[in-house]
């Protein structure tokens, strides 16, 4: 598995997302098994949030990592309405309890809300000093938000990025790469759907002997400093995601994708789901 530096730690370029986990009790055993298989395959970065399943996803992750916390780079996110000076430590403690751990490797502000960034950062820094989190970052921040934040302590920005949603390539991705910081891409295969039926992706996949989802992941990873965090519950999909880290798209493949899914030529509002 190819690695890169995130918050001072070497992490895999493909991690595991958990959005929509923890919502259906009948799926819990499958979700736990999928995360555990991902860890065994080298995808030991797990991303979750207090929002996912209203804490349910964190409980699933907690079960999956029980007895092997030291093998995992654990990321969670705080709701904007909890991002106050008093709210952040309360939310973090609740997340830690659900996860069954005493610290997070990375804690993110899920998106901007009512509280000033300085207040949230102050709360993050206090958590870091107390050993509750190792580093902090943000999610769904555009360039203007990052410029307002203006903090060298911010470790990453997690944003929507995939072949269908390329808006960040106009300014946000270059800005982040210029500062030599890793970017986390959520929904890297666009939640499946029509993208995976693209004739262009099918053609490339057939030539390579892979799936269209793997092509979509490889495309995201061809960008410098990008980490993809796809979610998978089926074990077959977990294995395919891990294998995608070794897939390389050549110039002809990239040009074919560009002809159908065009790079942005102007500023677009930051896409979110």
C-alpha angles and dihedrals in degrees: 000000000000112000138203137181119270120172090342094308129103107241134174118264088233117054133166127268123204106194110145092016118125094034100100117046090203090062096049098095090049092049093050092048092049093052092047092051090049090055091051090051092053100263092122096150107097121187122199141147141208087245095061107097087341089282095330094110091052089053090052090050090047091056092046095053098040108133094010105062091130090063094057136079100212124204127182135167136222124225114248090237088059094047097102128113091264098029098058097061092045092050092046093051090051091050092048091052093051091046093047094231139111097225146022122225090214132011120193136194100236094216137328118287141160099307123087114255091235090060093050092046091050090053091047091051092051090052090050092050090049091052094244092119131020097207139353137215144159141257132212093014120150125205094272090052091050092048090052091047090051094174123144087200092070105108102192148347119227113208143160109270132159141124092284095044108050100146094116090065091074097066116330099063094045090047091052093045091049088058089049094236128140119248122211115219117206122195089021092171093041093246089295112266121115095354092068090053093056110132089218093055091043091054093050091044092052092050091050096040092238138108127272089244090058090050090051091051093046089051092055090048095052087077114091115257099005125139118196121210108191119176120230134171101172111082091224090058091049090055092047091050092052092048091052089072088073096050118106125197116208127219092267091054092049092048091050090053092047091055091058102029103038124210114244118269095189141026115289128192110261108269118229138176 
